[in-house]
Amino acid sequence: MGFVAGLIGARVRRTEDLRLLTGRGQFVDDVELPRMLEAAVLRCPLPHARITRIDTGAAARQATVLTGAEVKAVVKAPQPVIWRNVPDMRLTDAYPLAVDRVRYPGQGVAVVAAGDRAAAEDALELIEVEYEELPAVSTLEEALAEGAPRLYDDWPDNVCARTTIATGDVAAAFAEADVVLAESFRFARQMGTPLETRGVVANWDPFTGKLDVWLATQAPNLARELLAEVLGLPAAKIRVRTPDVGGGFGNKFDFYGDEVLAALLSHRTGRPVKLIEDRVESFVATVHAREQKIDVEYAAKADGTITGVRGTVHGVLGAELGTIAFGPCYTAAACITGPYAIPAVEMDVVAVMTNRTPYGSYRGWGLPKANFVQERMIELLAARLNLDAHTVRRRNFVPPEAFPYQSPVFVYDSGRYADCLDLCLEAVAEAGWAGRVAEARARGACVGIGYSFHNEITAFGPSRIVNLSGLQHSGFDEEVVRIDATGHVTVHTGQSAMGQGLHTALAQIAGHALGVPFEDVTVVSGDTESCPYTGYGTGASRAAAVGGAAVLTAATRLKAKVLRIAAHLLEASPDDLVVENGRIFVDGVPHRSVGMAEVGDAAHRRLEGRLPEDESPTLQEREVYDPVNVATAFGCTAVLAEADPETGVVTLLGYLVAHDCGTVINPLIVDGQLHGGAAQAIGGALYEELAYDDGGRMLTRTFRDYLVPSATEVPPFTLTHMSTPADHIPGGFKGMGEAGVIGGGAAIAHAVEDALRDYGVKITALPITPPGLLAAIKRGAR
């Protein structure tokens, strides 16, 4: 059941904002420890080379130096790969530094620690490295070409894994189809670019053998476990603390070699070591994402009913497998049907290694690519059949009565897709977009409207299911709710706060369940030693849904104990009591009441005669929530755009999202998440691309080269909501952290095509850059 009253659903201002906006946040780079050293990494600019000589003698006289061979000699395992979707996938056995061969531009070959960052960088300049440059494969086509140079000599080719996702009779669907439509789509290489770069501080105590780590991470418990594996330490000897995180977007979920390097340097020197990635480094050292090539065919009836889809997802990975391997590429194939009931599916996934930065997590994982493909194919199919695209959407939506619905991989729990589409269309009509298009075209401007419908896999975490699918980690969440002797409530969570309003949302849930004021709840996170365990960390749109469900359940049980103690104090039945604004009173007799502080005192301090004999002291409940299924959020994005056929420049004039994430905890936070995701969708659709030269060297090294949308490029947002609670999740919560980024690319592409409909433009790749759009206009004019 969803909650519609009280703190759940209230537009509460975020508790985090005052501290962060007044400059009182503490990020990793703010951590200062006595005698701390600072580290820097020497990175090779070549895409592929053998290290023939490395001389660290001069540098070692000024700083502590480690090379790849030295690191490999002391660690107990290579860098972990936790997503293994294919049992026989080839692993790259990577280490924090290149050992004898560099496989991508920017790969580290040595690390130094000195008194400060400047001294460390000076020491780097004293390290002499000689390379034998090797042939590189930087593109998908180069990597798959016959006789292509291999990244790994003992592999027969550059493919690390192949798998197929299939359901239904695909052969029959295509044999019986009235129309078969084929298309190929390309997605550029991108990254999350959080405002705060990655950073770590490690202090390996030489006396106790304990390793203290301050880390900007979305998954502190996972980081602790993986550090233990790589370093050969008992996890109990490692403490990971997560201070404020200046944005993650998936980039800070992955486990990097820098964490290991800082720990090893601290062990070598007996002093704390800080390693902060600078912005230039971030473009090569932080994981890349998005780059894929997807070829698909659709089989359909003449009325627009889609009967089958088949094709191939080529994941253009980097030179080494990152923490999540090719997980986003697999997800793109797994979610290729989106919100549509397509009975027959056969999608191959081919994970291809290239001489590029490792592939990793970025907001949305594979969903933005899957959505772009399915929505582009809906539009192309509608055009082929001379049907309205929304008619085709409605004809293929999973109907409400079909839920729970088994898609090719995931079970969708609930949805009212047609209602959400109607909500979006109504909002567009109210905004008067059709009139704006007509007025613009009357004056010769090219303005159009585009739509995209998406669903989102959220509340990620069914542990046994994800273990079976290849994840080498759990997905449950553990939360602890306490009331102290003064009546104040504290929630202890293992989730990470990274700017998404986690503390506010969990405080609202606890306050709502307990009946206490919002300001009487504190949320504590970011310390593996004092906070509970969460399996997967904060990512995959799971913190509010999975963590919130655990808080709600624990707080509800705790409230029952509060009522029993209050009933004893009031000489009443618990069933006759009401909790409101932190006071417990007999229903209909408000003057007979006790405060939460009196109950806390009875449970903690003055127990005699006040705490019932059959109640244990203290007020605390712990809940471990492992969802039986994911939860499916959904939404429809509409975009109003102008395209200049002379310059190829696209200007967004309006952006509207109709959305359903089940029970809304805080509308302000939900809207903020949708705004942020939409901004990143705009960047991916129009601006962002990591570029390489013909030799495979990285060209994109600063924000002068990698364009992200500023406030002048982001149009006004309009958001409207509906609510279809998840019946299987306490509270009915669904996630929405990635929703804004999923549907934006297709909606923008459709708006641009609509604006340029007189030019016959067809968009099959992102981003839509001015040169690319001018080329599309030229192709359409042929």
Secondary structure, 3 states (H helix, E strand, C coil): CCCCCCCCCCCCCCCHHHHHHCCCCCCHHHCCCCCCEEEEEEECCCCCEEEEEEECHHHHCCCEEEEHHHHHHHCCCCCCCCECCCCCCCCCCCCCCCCCEECCCCCEEEEEEECCHHHHHHHHCCCEEEEEECCCCCCHHHHHCCCCCCCCCCCCCCEEEEEEEEECCHHHHHHCCCEEEEEEEEECCECCCCCCCCEEEEEECCCCCCEEEEECCCCHHHHHHHHHHHHCCCHHHEEEECCCCCCCCCCCCCCCHHHHHHHHHHHHHCCCEEEECCHHHHHHHCCEECCEEEEEEEEECCCCCEEEEEEEEEEECCCCCCCCCCHHHHHHHHCCCCCECCCEEEEEEEEECCCCCCECCCCCCCHHHHHHHHHHHHHHHHHHHCCCHHHHHHHHECCHHHCCEECCCCEECCCCHHHHHHHHHHHHHHHCHHHHHHHHHHCCCCEEEEEEEEEEEECCCCHHHHHHCCECCCCCEEEEEEECCCCCEEEEECCCCCCCCHHHHHHHHHHHHHCCCHHHEEEECCECCCCCCECCCCCCCCHHHHHHHHHHHHHHHHHHHHHHHHHHHHCCCHHHEEEECCEEEECCEEEEEEEHHHHHHHHHCCCCCCCCCCCCCCEEEEEEECCCCCEEEEEEEEEEEEECCCCCCEEEEEEEEEEECECCCCHHHHHHHHHHHHHHHHHHHHCCCCCECCCCCECCCCCCCCCCCCCCCCCCEEEEEECCCCCCCHHHECCCCCHHHHCHHHHHHHHHHHHCHHHCCCCCEECCCHHHHHHHHHHHCC
